[in-house]
């Protein structure tokens, strides 16, 4: 089971070719094949999740390293530009935290939206549907792999920003919670956008718009934004990860508020991943 899932997850193609003239969807619409599929044992969630995660992580290491470099360079460049207009204090903390989480947004939101949009347009979901893999395993495995792929870039960005703005690095261990929770929230959103978009080009556009929102609403200090824009910022899943990281740069962080921000980020992550799993099931049966 693991080898089949891995081969499919890496290539986006079926591990074994379908009979000539028939697609994966045709197999499931055939009466006898449907009965056979119903009798086949369904893989358990966690082994399937682990297989998809490993395959997607291997694929990301090969294909996405240049894009991770671009995401990290972009965030560091933004901090260098903002250094000319921000001296320190709460604004500096907001810039560094927002730029750090922007790396997660670039990979987990933007690239994942493009990936699922491409998978849907190319018929890859039909091949996934022929496997006895729970829909949640496909979504969670891909989301987890893309979120994990952001770890080096977020650490480099956070350390560089701390040095650039003279912020303490004592509590950067908060990234251990910020990266997976922000990654889950943004990955779920990215997967949902890619799966719900009727066309691949629209999925790419939505992913780009989402990353732009994370840039404008996350990097710019909240006290500089007009009130209506501030409301939109509160709706962005990554905002709470940004706030938690920004507060950790204080000399004496309010850990109760940091924990609350992380809890909100976790709830949003669960909801966004649930929506993505529903979107996957909806797209796979069409």
C-alpha positions as CSV (number, residue, x, y, z in Angstrom):
1,X,0.0,0.0,0.0
2,X,2.8,2.4,0.9
3,X,4.7,1.8,-2.3
4,X,1.6,2.4,-4.4
5,X,0.7,5.6,-2.7
6,X,4.3,6.8,-2.9
7,X,4.6,6.2,-6.6
8,X,1.4,8.0,-7.3
9,X,2.0,10.9,-5.0
10,X,5.4,11.6,-6.5
11,X,4.4,11.5,-10.1
12,X,0.7,12.5,-10.0
13,X,0.1,9.4,-12.2
14,X,-1.2,6.0,-11.4
15,X,1.3,3.4,-10.1
16,X,-0.2,0.9,-12.6
17,X,-1.6,1.8,-15.9
18,X,-5.3,1.6,-16.5
19,X,-6.7,-0.7,-19.3
20,X,-6.7,0.8,-22.7
21,X,-9.6,3.3,-23.3
22,X,-10.7,3.5,-19.7
23,X,-10.0,6.1,-17.1
24,X,-9.9,5.8,-13.3
25,X,-13.3,7.3,-13.1
26,X,-14.7,4.7,-15.7
27,X,-13.4,1.9,-13.5
28,X,-15.4,3.2,-10.6
29,X,-18.5,3.7,-12.6
30,X,-18.5,0.2,-13.9
31,X,-20.9,-2.0,-11.9
32,X,-18.6,-4.9,-11.3
33,X,-15.6,-2.8,-10.6
34,X,-17.6,-0.7,-8.1
35,X,-18.5,-3.9,-6.3
36,X,-14.9,-5.0,-6.2
37,X,-13.8,-1.6,-5.0
38,X,-16.4,-1.7,-2.2
39,X,-15.1,-5.1,-1.1
40,X,-11.4,-4.0,-1.1
41,X,-10.1,-3.1,2.4
42,X,-9.7,0.6,2.9
43,X,-6.3,1.8,4.1
44,X,-6.1,3.2,7.5
45,X,-5.6,7.0,7.9
46,X,-2.3,7.2,9.6
47,X,-0.3,4.7,7.4
48,X,-1.8,6.4,4.3
49,X,-1.0,9.8,5.7
50,X,2.6,8.8,6.4
51,X,3.0,7.4,2.9
52,X,1.7,10.5,1.1
53,X,3.7,12.8,3.4
54,X,7.0,11.0,2.7
55,X,6.3,11.0,-1.1
56,X,5.3,14.6,-1.2
57,X,8.3,15.7,0.9
58,X,10.6,13.9,-1.5
59,X,8.9,15.5,-4.4
60,X,9.2,18.9,-2.8
61,X,12.9,18.6,-2.1
62,X,13.6,17.9,-5.7
63,X,11.2,20.4,-7.4
64,X,10.7,23.2,-4.8
65,X,14.2,24.0,-3.5
66,X,14.7,26.9,-5.9
67,X,11.3,28.3,-5.0
68,X,12.1,28.1,-1.3
69,X,15.2,30.1,-2.0
70,X,13.1,32.7,-3.8
71,X,10.6,32.8,-0.9
72,X,13.4,33.3,1.7
73,X,15.2,35.9,-0.4
74,X,11.9,37.7,-1.0
75,X,11.2,37.9,2.8
76,X,14.7,39.0,3.6
77,X,14.6,41.7,0.9
78,X,11.3,43.0,2.3
79,X,12.9,43.3,5.8
80,X,15.9,45.2,4.3
81,X,13.6,47.6,2.6
82,X,11.5,48.1,5.7
83,X,14.7,48.7,7.7
84,X,14.9,52.1,6.0
85,X,11.5,53.3,7.4
86,X,11.2,51.3,10.7
87,X,13.7,51.8,13.5
88,X,12.5,49.4,16.1
89,X,9.8,48.8,18.7
90,X,6.5,47.1,17.9
91,X,6.8,48.0,14.2
92,X,10.1,46.2,13.9
93,X,8.7,43.1,15.6
94,X,5.7,43.1,13.3
95,X,7.9,43.4,10.2
96,X,10.1,40.5,11.2
97,X,7.3,38.2,12.3
98,X,5.2,39.0,9.2
99,X,8.2,38.4,6.9
100,X,9.0,35.1,8.6
101,X,5.4,33.8,8.2
102,X,5.4,35.0,4.6
103,X,7.8,32.2,3.7
104,X,5.1,29.8,5.0
105,X,2.5,31.6,3.0
106,X,4.5,31.5,-0.2
107,X,5.1,27.7,-0.1
108,X,2.1,26.3,1.9
109,X,-0.6,28.6,0.4
110,X,0.6,29.7,-3.0
111,X,2.4,26.6,-4.2
112,X,-0.1,24.2,-2.7
113,X,-3.0,26.0,-4.5
114,X,-1.1,25.6,-7.8
115,X,-0.3,22.0,-7.1
116,X,-3.9,20.9,-6.4
117,X,-5.1,23.0,-9.3
118,X,-2.7,21.3,-11.6
119,X,-3.6,17.9,-10.1
120,X,-7.3,18.5,-10.7
121,X,-6.8,19.8,-14.2
122,X,-4.5,16.9,-15.2
123,X,-6.8,14.2,-13.9
124,X,-4.6,13.3,-11.0
125,X,-7.5,13.2,-8.7
126,X,-9.1,10.4,-10.7
127,X,-6.0,8.3,-10.1
128,X,-6.1,9.1,-6.4
129,X,-9.7,8.1,-6.3
130,X,-8.8,4.6,-7.6
131,X,-6.7,4.0,-4.4
132,X,-8.3,3.0,-1.1
133,X,-6.8,6.0,0.6
134,X,-8.9,8.3,2.8
135,X,-9.3,11.8,1.3
136,X,-8.0,13.3,4.5
137,X,-4.7,11.4,4.1
138,X,-4.2,13.0,0.7
139,X,-4.9,16.5,1.8
140,X,-3.1,16.2,5.2
141,X,-0.1,14.5,3.7
142,X,0.4,17.1,1.0
143,X,-0.3,20.0,3.4
144,X,2.1,18.6,6.0
145,X,4.9,18.1,3.4
146,X,4.6,21.6,2.0
147,X,4.5,23.1,5.5
148,X,7.6,21.1,6.6
149,X,9.4,22.3,3.5
150,X,9.2,25.9,4.8
151,X,11.2,25.2,8.0
152,X,14.7,26.2,6.8
153,X,13.5,29.4,5.2
154,X,11.5,30.5,8.2
155,X,14.4,30.0,10.6
156,X,16.8,31.8,8.3
157,X,14.4,34.7,7.9
158,X,13.6,35.0,11.6
159,X,17.3,35.0,12.6
160,X,18.2,37.5,9.8
161,X,15.4,39.8,10.9
162,X,16.4,39.6,14.5
163,X,19.9,40.6,13.7
164,X,18.8,43.3,11.2
165,X,16.5,45.0,13.7
166,X,18.3,44.2,16.9
167,X,15.6,42.0,18.3
168,X,16.3,39.4,21.0
169,X,16.4,35.8,19.8
170,X,15.8,34.2,23.2
171,X,12.3,33.1,22.5
172,X,12.6,32.1,18.8
173,X,11.8,28.6,20.0
174,X,8.2,29.8,19.5
175,X,8.8,28.9,15.8
176,X,8.3,25.3,16.8
177,X,4.6,26.1,17.3
178,X,4.2,28.9,14.8
179,X,5.5,27.0,11.8
180,X,3.2,23.9,12.0
181,X,0.2,25.9,13.1
182,X,0.5,28.6,10.5
183,X,1.5,26.0,7.9
184,X,-1.7,24.0,8.7
185,X,-3.9,27.0,8.4
186,X,-2.3,28.3,5.2
187,X,-1.9,24.8,3.6
188,X,-5.6,24.0,4.2
189,X,-6.5,27.3,2.6
190,X,-4.2,26.7,-0.4
191,X,-5.5,23.2,-0.9
192,X,-9.1,24.4,-0.8
193,X,-8.4,27.2,-3.3
194,X,-6.7,24.7,-5.7
195,X,-9.5,22.1,-5.4
196,X,-12.4,24.5,-5.6
197,X,-11.1,26.6,-8.5
198,X,-12.9,25.5,-11.7
199,X,-9.7,26.1,-13.8
200,X,-6.0,25.7,-13.1
201,X,-5.3,29.3,-14.1
202,X,-7.8,30.5,-11.5
203,X,-6.2,28.3,-8.8
204,X,-2.8,29.9,-9.6
205,X,-4.4,33.4,-9.5
206,X,-6.1,32.7,-6.1
207,X,-2.8,31.4,-4.7
208,X,-1.0,34.5,-5.8
209,X,-3.7,36.7,-4.3
210,X,-3.6,34.8,-1.0
211,X,0.2,35.3,-0.8
212,X,-0.2,39.0,-1.6
213,X,-2.7,39.3,1.2
214,X,-0.3,37.6,3.6
215,X,2.4,40.1,2.4
216,X,0.4,43.3,2.8
217,X,-1.6,42.4,5.9
218,X,1.1,40.4,7.7
219,X,4.3,42.4,7.1
220,X,2.8,46.0,7.5
221,X,2.4,47.0,11.2
222,X,-1.2,46.7,12.2
223,X,-1.3,50.2,13.7
224,X,-0.5,51.6,10.3
225,X,-3.5,50.0,8.5
226,X,-7.0,51.6,8.1
227,X,-9.6,50.0,10.3
228,X,-11.5,48.2,7.5
229,X,-8.2,46.7,6.3
230,X,-7.5,45.7,9.9
231,X,-10.8,43.7,9.9
232,X,-9.6,41.8,6.8
233,X,-6.3,41.2,8.6
234,X,-8.1,39.5,11.4
235,X,-9.7,37.1,8.9
236,X,-6.4,36.0,7.4
237,X,-5.3,32.6,8.9
238,X,-1.7,33.6,9.2
239,X,-2.4,36.7,11.3
240,X,-2.4,34.8,14.5
241,X,0.9,33.1,13.9
242,X,2.4,36.5,13.1
243,X,1.0,38.0,16.3
244,X,2.3,35.1,18.4
245,X,5.8,35.4,16.9
246,X,5.8,39.2,17.2
247,X,4.9,39.1,20.9
248,X,7.7,36.6,21.5
249,X,10.2,39.3,20.7
250,X,9.2,41.3,23.8
251,X,11.6,41.3,26.7
252,X,8.9,39.8,28.9
253,X,6.3,38.2,26.5
254,X,2.7,37.8,27.7
255,X,2.6,34.0,27.2
256,X,-1.1,33.8,27.9
257,X,-1.8,36.0,24.9
258,X,0.8,34.1,22.8
259,X,-0.9,30.9,23.7
260,X,-4.3,32.3,22.8
261,X,-3.0,33.4,19.4
262,X,-1.6,30.0,18.7
263,X,-4.8,28.3,19.8
264,X,-6.8,30.5,17.4
265,X,-4.3,29.6,14.7
266,X,-4.8,25.9,15.5
267,X,-8.6,26.1,15.3
268,X,-8.4,27.9,12.0
269,X,-6.0,25.2,10.8
270,X,-8.3,22.4,11.7
271,X,-11.2,24.2,10.0
272,X,-9.3,25.0,6.8
273,X,-8.0,21.4,6.5
274,X,-11.5,20.1,7.0
275,X,-12.7,22.3,4.2
276,X,-9.8,21.2,2.0
277,X,-10.7,17.5,2.6
278,X,-14.4,18.2,1.7
279,X,-13.2,20.0,-1.4
280,X,-11.1,17.0,-2.3
281,X,-14.0,14.6,-2.0
282,X,-16.1,17.0,-4.0
283,X,-13.6,17.3,-6.8
284,X,-12.7,13.6,-6.9
285,X,-16.2,12.4,-7.5
286,X,-16.9,14.8,-10.4
